[in-house]
Amino acid sequence: MTREPVAREVVVDGKRLETVRWDGDPARPVIVMLHEGLGSVSLWRDVPQRLCERTGGTVVAYSRYGYGRSDVLREKREPDYMHREGEVVLPALLAELGIERPVLFGHSDGASIALICAGAHPEIVRALVLEAPHVFVEDVSVRSIAEAKTAYATTGLPKKLARHHADPDASFYGWNDIWLDPRFRDWNIEAYADRVRCPVLLIQGDADEYGTTAQLDAIAARAPQSETVLVPGAGHSPHRDAPDAVLERVASFVERV
């Protein structure tokens, strides 16, 4: 059965945020999806709907400040921007939407934010699905992000991102500039994993161009209820490169929790 998404704008932390909800069985846990560093609601494509259909539960996706159709980023990001998203913004958004103890499904930056939230507020998170998470900065990440800057200046990437973001330049450079800022090399959120009390599903492609499995190992060593899935042939976005396998594994995990 196809479920029609319901769009809603909310104001959280003084910013207007785009949210979309696919309604399912209210007895099942809600899955909240947190996009990557250049993502948005629309860049999840059909994944939220398919996850809703596969699990039978409600799925909610939102675009963070500076992305999608949410308010446009107006200032430079600071190295602690993901800390604020996980410690302050996400809990406030869940409260605004009336969502209790969700499963957080985060990709890349979104996975890092989900981990911060679960470490800072362990009582409000039922489970974590962390796809290609970052808990510290690796050389491979910096190299690939520098290559993305060149691609943005020399290819059709701005036009592609314009289909998904109100201001693609602000979205792109808001992410790219802070990751390439020398101050960001010391960024580390491993300590949050020590305080996670819920089950964790870790997913990464074995051809991820933005990080190595050292990220997963660091989380698994600290979060006792962790399981790891390495997706053969997938890059930084396994849900796009191997959608059937990833959605099946996520749905099975959600069913157990």
N, C-alpha and C positions, 0 to 999 in steps of 0.2 A: 504494500500500500504506500503510495506517495504522499508524504506529509508536506503541506504548504508551509513555508517558513513565515514567521511573523517578525517583522522588523520593528525595532523600538529604539529611540534615542533617549539616553539618560545622561544626567550631569553628575560626574563623580570627580572629587578633588578639583572642582571648579572648571572642569573640561567636559565638553559635549562628546559623548562616545556613541558610536554606532554598534548596535547589538542585533543579532538575528537568532531566533529560537525555533527549533523544530520540536514540536510537542510529541511526547510519548507517554508511556504508562507512568503516572505519578508515583507509583509504588517502587519504581526502579530508581537507582541513583542518577542524578543529572550529570552529564559530561560537559565540562566547560573547556573550550578550545582556545589556546593561546598561540598566536601566530609567530612566525620567525621575524628576523630583523628587518626584512623588506616585505613582510606579509600583510594581510588584511582579511576581513571576512570573505571577500570575493575570491581571494587567492587560495582559499581552501578548496575552491571549486565544489565538487559534489561530495567531498569526504564527510562533512557533517550530516548531510541527509542520509548517506549510505550507512553511517554509523548509527543514526537514529533507527533506521529500518532494521539493521542487523541486531541491535541490542534491545530494541523495543522501548528504550528510555528516551527522555528529553535530552537534546543536545543544544548547547548555546555557544555561539561564536561571537567575538567582539573585536573591533579594531581599536588598538591602543591609541592614546593621544599621539597625533602626528602621522597617523596612518589611515588608509581607506577613506571613509566619509566622516571620520571623526574630526575634531578640531585640528587645524593645521598647526604644526610645530612652529613656534615663534622665537625660540631661543636655542642656544647651544646646549647640547646634552652634557651632563657631568658624569664622571666615572661611576657614580652611585645611582644612575637612573634606573637600573633594574631592581635595586634594593627598594626604592620607593614604590615601584610598580608592584612588587611582591608583598611588601610589608604594609602598605597603605592603600593603594588604589584597588588592587584585586579584592581584598576583604570588603572594602566599601562597595564595590560593584556587586559582589555576591549578596550583600545585605540589601542593596537597592533593588535587586531583582528577586529577592526572596528565596535565594538558593541556599540550602543547608547541606553541608558535608558532601560536596561534589567530588567526582573524579576529575582531576585536572589533567588535560591532555595538552602538553606544550611541545612546540617544535623549536629547536635552536634557542634564540633569545627567549622565546615563550617557555621553553622547558626550564631554562635557568630561573625565570620569574616564578614558575610554578614551584620549583624546589625551594626558593626563598620563602614563598608563602607558606609551604608546608613545614619548613623549619622554624619560621617565626610564629606561626599560628597552627601548631599541630592538631589542635582540637577541631579545626573547621574543615579539614581535608580528609576525605574517605580513602583516596588512593591517588597515585601519580602514574601517568604515562609520560615518560620523558624521551622524546625523539631527538637525537643528535644534540644533547644538552652540552652546555659549556659550564665548567666550574672554575677554570683558570684559563689563561691566555697561552696558546701554543704558537710557535713560529708558523706552522702551516696555516693557521687561521689568519694571521696577519698578512701572509703572502697572498692568500686567496682574496682577502678583502681589498688589498692594494690592487690586485688584478681587476676586481670588480669596479674600482674607481676608474681605471683606464677604459674598461668596457663601457661604462656609463658615458664617458666623454667621446667615444669613438664609434659606437654602434647604435642600433635602434632601441637599446634598452630604455631610454627615457620615454619613448613613445609607448612601449609595452607597459611600463609602470603607470603611465597616465590613465590607462584603462581601469586601474585599481585604486589609485590614490588621488585625492583632491589636489594635492601639490606634490608631484613626483620628486622635484628637486629637494624640497624640504624633507620628504620621507627618506630619500636616498642618502643625502649628506648628513642628516641627523643621525643615521645609523653609521655610515661610513667614517665620518670625521671622528667620532668618539672612539671607535675601535682602533683607529690609526693614531690616536693621540698617545704620545709617550707615557702619559700618566696612567693610561689604561693597562699598561703591561703588568702592573701590580694587582690588578683586579682578581679577586679569589673569593669564591662562595662555598668552598668545601665544608666549612664549619656548619653551614645550615643542614647539610646531610646528617650530621651527628644528632640533630634534634628531630629528624623525621620519624614518625611513629606508625606510619601506614605502609601498606604494600606498594612496591614500586616496580613498574615494568620499564626497562631500559631498552631502547631500540636505536640501532645505528646501521647505516650502510657500510659495507666493507670497502667501498670506494669513496668514502666521504672526503670531499676536498677541503672541508673547513675544520676538521678535527680528527683526532685519533681515538682509539678505544681506551686510551689512558683516562679520558673523561669519564667513561662508564665505570672503569675500574675504581676510580677515586670515590664515586658515589656508592658503588656496591660494597666497598670496604667499610663504609660508615653507616649505611642504611641496611639493617639486618634482614628485612623482608624484601629483598631485591631479586629480580630475575632479569637476565640479559638475552636479547635477541640480536644477532648480527645478520643483516639481510644481504645475501650474496648479490653482487653486481650493482647494488644501489649506491647512489651518491648521498648528498646531504639531505635529500628529501625522500626517504623510503616510501612514504605514503603516496608519492607521485610515481616513483620508479617501480614499485611492486605493491600496488594498492590492494589487491585481493589478499595477498599473504599478510600484509600489515593489518588490514582491517579485521581479518579473521582472528589474528593473535590478540589484538586489542579487545575485540568483542568477547573472546574467551576469558581474558583477564578480568574484564568488567563483570562478567557473569559470576566469576568466583568471589569477587569482593562485594 
